Amino acid sequence: ALLSPVMWPILLASAAFLAPPLATTRPRAREVRLSRGHRQSTLVQMAAAGQGMVDGVRVGPPPDLPSLLLHNRIVYIGMPLVPSVTELIVAELLYLNYESQEKSVYMYINSPGTSSSSGRTTAFETEAFAIADTMNYIGPDIETICIGMGFGTAAMLLANGKKGSRACLPNASMMLHQPRSRTRGQASDIQIKAREVLEVRKAINTMIAEKTGQTYDKVTQDSSRTKYLTPNEALAYGVIDKVLRSQDDLPQKPSFLSAL
């Protein structure tokens, strides 16, 4: 039977409503996975590069503070002078030397030296000698600043900075003492180690005497027992040249602070 003209619009509307959607109106699952995988890969690459903004959000690892300080030619010693610390400090000094020999290096020191704060020996004094020799070897001037403490060989590094540019903060504490040794064993081994300790003491006291203007005998006598120095006493002794009492006295403000 023929349909009346009135029924045709109804049948066409029903067919359009019941027909399946076109394939192009909905992405396939594989295409969705590929799209998401590509986006994630892009985000990973941007994070590895340490830069990028996605939808207004920073993509990448958190800021590497030692690298930011190094970029501003700041070297920070905040631990006992164990081999791993010495390796890092020497590497940073050599890098800054070949980056520029005209710009100064700023070394902040908060270290008990080659001993722990309790007086236990943590490393050989040669670790401090490696840093001191590198400071003297490279071309840039090194400005040293003591924050917290500079004990033993750390005080030697503090005094080893450029004269006129050695400083400390108002509540810093410096201390001179003899090298320590806890050698045990046969008498011949103890004798060998004792001879080495005396040579190390001679090297440390000679460097401190040269940098402070004191005589070798006075430095040897003062360091024969633990001698603590307040900032004013360290200033009078010649370990430092000034006490930083405000931010205006700081040698340099890191440029990255303005961007944080």
Buried (B, 14 or more C-beta within 10 A) or exposed (E): EEEEEEEEEEEEEEEEEEEEEEEEEEEEEEEEEEEEEEEEEEBEEBBEEEEBEEEEEEBBEEEEEEEBBBEEBBBBBEEBBBEEBBEBBBEBBEEBBEEEEEEBBBBBBBBBBBBBEEEEBBBBBBBBBBBBEBBEEBEBBBBBBBBBBBBBBBBBBBBBBBEEBBBBBEEBBBBBBBBEBEEEEEEEEEEEBEEBBEEBBEBBBEBBBEBBEBEEEBBBEBBEEEBEBBBEBBBEBBBBBBBBEEEEEEEEEBEBEEEE
